[in-house]
Amino acid sequence: MRWPRLFTREKPVAPALRMLEGASGKRWNNTPAFGTTGAEVLAGASQVRGRARHLRFNDPTAGNAAEILKTALVGYGVTAASTSEDEASRAACDAAFADWAARVDFAALLTEVADALVTDGEALLVMRANEDGTLRLQHVPAEQLDESYSVELHDGRYIAAGIEYSAEDEPVAYHFRPSRPTDAFTGFRAPVRVEAADLIHLFRRLGAGQTRGLSWFAPVILPLNELCQLIDALQVNAKIQSMLCGFVIDQNGTGGAAPFDSNDPLDVSLEPGVMRFLPAGYDVRFSTPQQMAQAVELVAVSLRQIAAGLQIPEFLLSGDMRGVNYSSARTALVQFRARIEAIQHTLLVPALNRIWARWQALETLRGATETTCGAEWHFPKPQWVDPESDAKATREMLNMGLISRRMAVAQLGYDVAAIDADIAADRARESALGLNLTQHSVEQKGIKA
């Protein structure tokens, strides 16, 4: 007997659909979408900058992070070394630039620029000429380049976020507010136009079409604020827990109006060693505020999240060296310094080359120098965990011919010509004084700088 098809019909198989889980599902309903990088950064850069400044100057964790990044980027100052092949010209050019850098406090200016780059996300340097023809660098706050100033011009030119572009989308000028928006008495005045050739705009590019910089604190502003509130709540909770508060309870309601010796019914104080007798029907209970469990672990997790967002080793950000050994510290520092070197050579060195070119052009116009050459920039050498091992590794690479003395000295943040001149001067002085000091040889066998 054959069963009807009604009872033997199989359930139809659902058709297979191709999809990306990151673009579907109910778990993404409350997650906002991120638009184009340029538009999103331009819309929120000003507010993010203000919040980052507040945290940088009020929150100790954010302040420490800014100082760590600033010190890693420029340290105590960046030195320049001329690339001229003529030794006399190179020495004269280096001395002239060092003298100019000392007069204008170039190292302090670079520190200020690095701080603005980290906190504000961008730094603006205007290159001007003084009355005597020397170079003057002016650091302009980011808020003076108005993000809201956008105008369509003729011939295909336009102004976006205070930056004027040509028809080929090349920056040709910057339009600054004549005064800061935070000044007490500010009136409407036309923006000041500065040629792009006279201005250095430093910011880290995050995507195509980005015209303004975004604070490096942008990914961690919310966690930083939450951590600050968490620590504040834990401190207040600790204060409450340290308070001894007792409650005298009349359990039967028969204690009377003044059951204690004191005339003041609220004065039932306790002194060390005192023994008090409670009337019948009274009881004493002390407050026991509930302690927050796993508070230390929660703070540590928050600090690790913030350190990851800022790309800083967690033990540097928190200052907690517990559980940090030589291998873990070295691994974290190597990765951190690799990121810093990438920023130095992709962001700072091109800007420094423009400063060198403008300084050299003005010095040539003044008649102070006649040679034109490039420059090498030496950043301060970071301090390693084990300098002896690093020195041995450098010596091995020199012996194997993998690097030159010029490269090895540049890694220390110095110029090889200046080092050789100092060594020669030391040896000449020791010979003149009849000294015979034990010193390591600086000349590597078969290797020339």
C-alpha positions in Angstrom: 0.0 0.0 0.0 1.5 3.3 -1.0 1.1 6.3 1.3 -0.2 9.5 -0.1 2.4 12.2 -1.0 0.8 14.4 1.6 2.3 12.3 4.4 5.7 11.7 2.7 6.5 15.2 1.5 9.9 16.4 2.7 10.6 19.9 4.1 12.0 22.1 1.5 15.6 23.1 2.0 16.2 26.8 2.6 18.2 28.4 -0.2 21.8 29.2 0.7 22.6 32.8 0.9 26.0 34.5 0.6 26.6 37.2 3.1 29.2 39.0 5.2 28.5 38.6 8.9 30.0 42.1 9.5 27.3 43.6 7.3 24.3 41.7 8.6 22.7 40.4 11.8 20.7 41.9 14.6 23.7 42.6 16.8 24.6 45.5 14.6 21.4 47.4 14.9 22.7 49.9 17.5 26.1 50.3 16.0 26.5 53.5 14.0 28.2 53.4 10.6 31.3 55.4 9.8 31.2 57.5 6.6 34.1 58.8 4.5 37.2 59.6 6.6 37.5 63.2 5.5 33.9 64.1 6.3 33.8 62.2 9.6 37.1 63.8 10.8 36.0 67.3 9.7 32.7 66.9 11.5 34.1 65.8 14.9 37.7 67.1 15.0 36.9 70.3 16.8 34.9 68.7 19.6 37.4 65.8 19.9 40.2 68.3 20.2 38.5 70.2 23.0 37.8 67.0 25.0 41.4 65.8 24.4 42.8 69.0 25.7 40.6 68.8 28.8 41.8 65.2 29.5 45.4 66.1 28.7 45.5 68.9 31.3 43.2 67.4 34.0 43.6 63.6 33.8 47.0 62.2 35.0 46.8 59.2 32.7 46.2 61.3 29.6 48.9 63.7 30.7 51.4 60.9 31.1 50.5 59.5 27.7 51.0 62.9 26.0 54.4 63.3 27.7 55.4 59.8 26.7 54.6 60.4 23.1 56.1 63.9 23.0 59.3 62.7 24.5 59.5 59.7 22.2 59.0 61.9 19.1 61.5 64.7 19.7 63.1 64.1 23.1 65.5 66.9 24.1 65.7 68.2 20.5 66.5 67.2 16.9 69.9 68.0 15.4 70.7 68.7 11.8 73.9 67.7 9.9 74.7 69.1 6.5 75.3 66.7 3.7 77.8 68.9 1.9 80.8 67.0 0.6 83.2 69.9 1.4 84.3 69.6 5.0 84.7 73.3 5.6 81.3 74.1 4.1 79.7 71.4 6.1 81.2 72.6 9.4 80.2 76.2 8.7 76.7 75.3 7.7 76.2 73.1 10.8 77.5 75.8 13.0 75.3 78.5 11.5 72.2 76.3 11.8 73.0 75.4 15.4 73.4 79.1 16.2 70.1 79.9 14.6 68.4 77.0 16.4 69.8 78.2 19.8 68.6 81.8 19.2 65.0 80.8 18.3 64.8 77.9 20.8 64.2 75.4 18.1 64.2 72.4 20.4 61.4 73.9 22.6 59.4 74.8 19.5 59.6 71.2 18.3 58.5 70.0 21.7 55.5 72.3 21.5 54.7 71.1 18.0 54.9 67.4 19.1 52.5 68.1 22.0 50.0 69.8 19.6 50.4 66.9 17.2 49.5 64.4 19.8 46.8 66.4 21.7 45.2 68.4 18.9 46.0 66.0 16.0 47.6 68.7 13.9 50.2 71.4 14.2 50.6 74.6 12.0 53.9 76.3 11.5 54.1 79.6 9.6 57.6 80.4 8.2 58.3 84.1 8.2 61.3 86.4 7.8 62.4 88.8 10.5 63.6 92.3 9.7 67.2 91.1 9.5 66.2 88.4 7.0 66.5 85.5 9.4 63.9 82.7 9.6 61.2 82.9 12.2 58.8 80.1 12.9 55.4 80.8 14.3 53.3 78.0 15.8 49.6 78.8 15.3 46.9 77.0 17.3 44.7 74.6 15.4 41.5 76.4 16.3 42.6 79.5 14.4 42.3 77.5 11.1 38.5 77.6 11.0 36.9 74.2 10.3 33.6 75.9 9.4 35.0 78.2 6.7 34.1 76.5 3.4 33.5 78.5 0.2 33.2 77.7 -3.5 35.5 80.0 -5.6 35.7 80.6 -9.3 37.9 78.7 -11.8 37.3 75.4 -9.9 39.0 76.6 -6.7 37.4 76.1 -3.4 38.0 76.5 0.4 37.4 73.5 2.6 37.8 73.8 6.4 39.9 76.9 6.0 42.2 75.4 3.4 42.1 76.8 -0.2 42.6 74.3 -3.0 43.3 74.8 -6.6 41.3 73.2 -9.4 43.7 70.3 -9.2 43.0 69.8 -5.5 46.3 71.1 -4.4 46.5 73.3 -1.3 47.5 76.8 -2.3 46.6 78.9 0.8 45.4 78.7 4.4 42.8 81.1 5.8 43.3 81.9 9.5 41.2 83.7 12.0 42.8 87.0 13.0 42.3 86.2 16.7 41.6 83.2 18.7 37.9 82.1 19.2 38.5 82.1 23.0 39.5 85.8 23.2 37.3 87.9 25.5 36.5 90.6 22.9 36.5 89.3 19.4 34.8 90.9 16.5 34.2 89.8 12.9 37.3 90.3 10.8 38.2 88.8 7.4 40.4 85.7 7.6 44.1 86.2 7.0 45.3 84.4 3.9 48.7 82.6 4.1 50.3 81.0 1.1 50.8 77.2 1.4 54.5 77.6 0.6 54.9 79.6 3.8 53.1 77.1 6.0 53.8 73.6 7.3 50.6 71.6 8.1 51.5 68.5 10.2 48.9 65.8 10.8 48.7 62.1 10.6 46.6 61.0 7.6 44.1 58.3 8.4 42.4 58.0 4.9 41.9 59.6 1.5 40.3 63.0 1.4 41.3 64.0 4.9 42.1 67.7 5.2 42.4 68.2 9.0 44.1 66.3 11.7 42.4 64.2 14.4 43.6 64.0 18.0 45.6 60.9 18.8 43.4 60.5 21.9 40.2 60.1 19.7 40.0 56.2 20.1 40.5 56.5 23.9 38.6 59.6 24.9 35.6 57.7 26.2 37.6 55.0 28.0 39.8 57.7 29.6 36.7 59.6 30.8 35.1 56.4 32.2 38.3 55.4 33.9 38.6 58.8 35.5 35.1 58.6 36.9 35.7 55.0 38.0 38.8 55.9 40.0 37.0 58.9 41.5 34.1 56.7 42.6 36.5 54.2 44.1 38.3 56.9 46.0 35.0 58.2 47.4 34.0 54.7 48.3 37.2 54.2 50.2 36.6 57.4 52.1 33.1 56.2 53.1 34.5 52.8 54.1 37.0 54.5 56.4 34.3 56.4 58.3 33.1 54.8 61.5 29.4 55.4 61.7 27.2 53.8 64.4 23.4 53.8 64.8 21.7 53.5 68.2 18.5 51.7 67.7 15.6 51.6 70.2 14.2 48.2 69.4 11.1 48.4 71.6 10.4 52.1 71.6 10.6 52.3 75.4 13.9 54.0 75.8 12.5 57.4 76.8 13.5 60.9 75.7 17.0 61.0 77.3 18.2 57.6 78.2 21.9 58.5 78.2 24.0 60.6 80.6 24.5 63.5 78.1 21.9 66.1 77.7 22.3 65.9 73.9 20.7 62.7 72.6 22.9 62.8 69.5 26.1 62.9 71.6 26.8 59.2 72.0 30.5 59.3 71.1 33.1 56.6 71.5 36.5 57.2 73.0 39.4 54.7 73.0 39.0 52.3 76.0 35.6 53.5 77.0 32.9 51.1 78.3 29.3 52.3 77.9 26.2 50.7 79.3 23.2 50.8 77.0 19.7 51.1 78.5 17.4 48.2 78.1 15.9 47.9 74.7 18.8 49.6 72.9 21.2 48.2 70.3 24.1 49.6 68.3 24.8 48.8 64.7 27.7 50.1 62.5 27.6 50.9 58.8 29.4 48.4 56.6 29.5 49.9 53.1 29.8 47.2 50.4 33.2 47.0 48.8 33.4 46.9 45.0 34.7 43.5 44.0 37.5 43.2 41.5 38.0 46.9 41.3 41.8 46.6 40.8 41.3 44.2 37.9 38.8 46.4 36.2 41.1 49.4 36.4 44.0 47.3 35.0 41.8 46.2 32.1 40.8 49.8 31.4 44.5 50.9 31.4 45.4 48.1 29.0 42.6 49.2 26.6 43.8 52.8 26.7 47.4 51.8 26.2 46.4 49.7 23.2 44.5 52.6 21.7 47.4 55.0 22.1 49.9 52.3 21.1 51.9 52.8 24.2 53.3 49.9 26.4 50.9 49.5 29.3 53.7 49.6 32.0 54.8 53.0 30.7 51.3 54.4 30.8 50.5 53.1 34.3 54.0 53.1 35.8 53.3 49.7 37.2 56.3 47.5 36.7 55.0 44.5 38.5 55.0 41.4 36.4 57.3 43.1 33.8 60.5 41.3 33.1 63.4 42.0 30.7 62.1 40.1 27.7 58.5 41.5 27.9 59.8 45.1 28.4 62.2 44.8 25.5 59.6 43.3 23.2 57.1 46.1 24.0 59.7 48.8 23.7 61.0 47.5 20.3 57.5 47.6 18.9 56.7 51.0 20.4 60.0 52.5 19.1 59.3 51.1 15.6 56.0 53.0 15.5 57.8 56.2 16.7 60.5 55.9 14.1 57.9 55.5 11.4 56.2 58.7 12.5 59.5 60.5 12.8 60.6 59.7 9.2 57.2 59.9 7.5 55.8 63.0 9.3 58.5 65.0 11.0 61.5 64.7 8.6 59.6 66.1 5.6 58.6 69.1 7.7 62.1 69.5 9.0 63.5 69.4 5.4 61.2 72.3 4.5 62.4 74.3 7.5 66.0 73.6 6.4 65.4 74.6 2.8 63.7 77.9 3.9 66.5 78.7 6.4 69.1 78.0 3.8 67.3 80.2 1.2 67.1 83.1 3.6 70.7 82.7 4.7 71.8 82.8 1.0 69.7 86.0 0.4 71.4 87.6 3.4 74.8 86.6 2.1 75.6 84.5 5.2 76.2 81.4 3.2 77.0 80.5 -0.4 76.5 76.7 -0.4 73.2 74.8 -1.0 72.9 71.3 0.3 70.6 69.0 2.1 70.5 67.9 5.7 70.4 64.7 7.8 68.2 64.8 10.9 69.3 63.0 14.0 66.8 62.2 16.7 67.8 61.5 20.3 68.8 57.9 20.8 66.2 56.0 23.0 67.6 54.4 26.1 67.5 50.7 26.0 66.9 48.2 28.7 70.4 46.6 28.3 72.8 49.0 26.6 75.7 46.6 26.8 73.9 44.0 24.6 73.0 46.7 22.1 76.6 47.9 21.9 77.8 44.4 21.3 75.2 43.8 18.6 76.3 47.1 16.9 79.9 46.0 17.1 79.1 42.7 15.5 77.2 44.3 12.6 80.1 46.7 12.1 82.6 43.8 12.0 80.4 41.9 9.5 80.0 44.9 7.3 76.2 45.1 7.6 76.3 48.8 8.6 78.7 51.7 8.4 80.1 53.9 11.2 78.0 56.7 9.9 74.8 54.6 10.3 75.9 53.4 13.7 76.6 56.9 15.0 73.3 58.2 13.4 71.4 55.6 15.4 72.9 57.2 18.6 71.5 60.6 17.5 74.8 62.1 16.6 76.7 63.2 13.4 79.7 61.0 12.5 81.8 64.1 11.5 81.2 65.8 14.8 82.1 62.6 16.7 85.3 62.1 14.7 86.3 65.7 15.3 85.7 65.4 19.0 87.8 62.2 19.2 90.6 63.8 17.3 90.6 66.8 19.6 90.6 64.6 22.7 93.6 62.6 21.4 95.5 65.8 20.5 94.9 67.2 23.9 95.9 64.0 25.7 99.1 63.8 23.6 99.9 67.5 24.4 99.5 66.8 28.1 101.4 63.5 28.0 98.5 61.4 29.0 98.1 57.8 28.0 94.5 56.8 28.7 93.0 53.4 27.9 90.2 53.9 25.3 88.3 51.9 22.8 89.3 52.2 19.2 86.7 54.0 17.0 88.2 52.9 13.7 86.7 49.6 12.5 88.9 47.3 10.5 88.2 47.4 6.8 85.2 49.6 7.2 84.9 53.2 6.3 82.2 55.7 7.3 
